[in-house]
Amino acid sequence: MPPAFSDEERSRITEQLLNAATLLFSTQGLRKTSLEELTAPAGIAKSSLYAFFASKEDLYFEAMLRQSEQVRRRVIDEGLNLGTDTRDALRRFLRATIAELDTNLLYRRLMSHPQEMAAVAAKLTPERMAAAQGGPMADLLTFLDTRVEGDPEVLLGVLRAVLLTPLHADHLGAELYPAVMDRLIDAVTDGITSC
């Protein structure tokens, strides 16, 4: 049975677990990250993880939730919502999201490895998954539904396709990549908003 932890210890250990999880899941992914790698920085036994999180997947989910509000603020509040019109809003959203993908390794991992989120979701209860409802993509879907003609799910798919491009930036070359992204963002947002 895991030892009892004081409130102060619980807070410190939870923070250390979340920090380790964010780093390890971002770089190694869910499957390749061991319980020992997650718990060693916190100085606890592998079995003690379960005193803090229901599973490794629950820890991954919590690390994702921890960043969700910051991501939402940057891509929705400081991106989409500052647009002067629909086209400008979508351009701002795409540019802010691309900047997020460049700097936030866990967010990038979630975009490039959707099977990891599926594995996490499979281990969580529906009530726990409900904690992720909302978020940046839900805000974007609402925006598309109210401001752009066409099936919002299809439009969301088109925007997600643009957001996959940064994951292959090395194929475009460092010199061409910024210009390619600018043209792609302009072409897609012009196309979406002119229908």
PyMOL commands that set and color helices and strands:
alter all, ss='L'
color gray80, all
select helices_A, chain A and resi 7-27+29-32+35-42+46-51+56-77+80-82+86-103+105-112+114-123+126-132+135-147+152-172+177-193
alter helices_A, ss='H'
color red, helices_A
deselect
rebuild
show_as cartoon
